[in-house]
């Protein structure tokens, strides 16, 4: 089986993304408001932001980015390299 080297948003491991809740707060937003704007259920968005749910589609990521007024970017859904300097 071939392995792809291309980054695919739907294959990203998003565990440990609780910093996104803080980013929303810093921009005066709540997860409930962003969920409403993005057309997502608050529980689904919360699961994504806390890492309890993985593999959001590119479409869902785009809706979250737009609904958060730039507080969250598509890059936030990329795997973080904790060993990078």
C-alpha positions in Angstrom: 0.0 0.0 0.0 1.4 3.4 -1.0 1.7 6.2 1.6 0.9 9.7 0.6 3.2 12.5 1.6 0.6 15.2 0.9 -1.0 16.9 3.8 -4.7 16.3 3.9 -6.8 18.3 6.3 -9.2 15.3 6.7 -6.3 13.1 7.9 -4.9 15.5 10.5 -4.5 14.4 14.1 -6.0 17.3 16.1 -5.6 16.0 19.6 -4.5 18.7 22.0 -6.2 21.6 20.3 -7.7 23.0 23.5 -5.7 26.2 22.8 -8.4 27.0 20.2 -11.0 27.7 22.9 -8.6 30.2 24.4 -8.1 31.8 21.0 -11.8 32.3 20.6 -12.1 33.8 24.0 -9.2 36.2 23.2 -11.3 37.4 20.2 -14.4 37.8 22.2 -16.1 34.8 20.7 -17.7 31.7 22.1 -17.7 28.2 20.7 -21.5 28.4 20.6 -21.5 31.6 18.5 -18.9 30.2 16.1 -20.9 26.9 15.8 -24.1 28.9 15.0 -22.3 31.0 12.4 -20.7 27.9 10.8 -23.9 25.9 10.8 -22.5 23.3 13.1 -23.9 21.9 16.3 -22.1 23.3 19.4 -21.3 19.8 20.6 -19.6 18.9 17.3 -17.5 22.1 17.3 -16.6 21.5 21.0 -15.5 18.0 20.2 -13.3 19.3 17.4 -11.8 22.0 19.5 -11.0 19.6 22.4 -9.7 16.8 20.2 -12.4 14.4 21.1 -13.4 14.3 17.4 -10.9 14.2 14.6 -10.9 14.3 10.8 -12.9 17.4 10.1 -13.5 17.9 6.3 -11.9 20.8 4.5 -15.4 22.2 4.1 -16.0 22.2 7.9 -12.6 23.7 8.5 -13.4 26.5 6.0 -16.7 27.2 7.8 -15.0 27.4 11.2 -12.3 29.7 9.9 -14.9 32.0 8.3 -17.2 32.0 11.3 -14.4 32.7 13.8 -13.4 36.0 12.1 -9.8 34.9 11.8 -9.5 33.7 15.4 -8.9 30.2 14.0 -7.0 29.6 10.8 -6.8 26.5 8.6 -3.2 26.1 9.8 -4.6 25.4 13.3 -5.9 22.1 12.0 -2.5 21.0 10.8 -0.5 18.6 13.0 1.7 20.6 15.4 5.3 19.6 15.6 6.0 19.8 19.3 9.7 19.3 18.7 10.2 22.2 16.3 12.4 25.0 17.6 
